[in-house]
Amino acid sequence: MKPILFLISILFCCQTTKVHGQDYQVPKNYVLKQKDDYPKYEQDVLKTIDWLEQTAWNDQIQKREEAKTFIIKWIEGSPDISIEVNSEIIKLSKNNPELLGSYMYGYTKYAILNKSQFDLIKAKIEGIKALLSKYKFETAHKKNSEVEKLIKLDAEGKLENWVATDFAQSK
């Protein structure tokens, strides 16, 4: 658990911001104390994920920080979500720590939308796809050859196999 908290701290330290979804409002006065609190906010979590992924790192910095705080608190406390951060994710987010968030958001979105038929490999695939999508979207990203390799694998239809083998086996 400590490595994920360290990575989350890095995520918050990064500069962020671009304006999309101006009608999105960060949840306020949310209560995340008991197991029953978390399902009440699932729709807010999904909206927050969509907004964060559609808003550039260098736009609306304050609002992005508030949105990230909400989503990270929700993920950390959710009794139904447990995200493993392995060495591959560290490599993929090395030059762009915000990509760790994108992985977690994609994984979380899949988990919420597929509760009854949750599949760990599919959740990881969705996390990686969200990371790749954000990397391609962000004009401010720093080049990462590992991410670019995965973009090519995805274009060739080989990403799922990589996630099921190489990614799933890394620690």
ZIDANOR-V910695 format. One record per helix or strand of 2 or more residues. SS is the DSSP state (H for helix, E for strand). FROM is the first residue (numbers start at 1). TO is the last residue. Records with the same first field share a line. If there is no record, write none. Layout:
SS: FROM-TO, FROM-TO
This chain:
H: 2-13, 35-39, 42-54, 61-77, 87-92, 98-113, 120-137, 145-155, 159-169
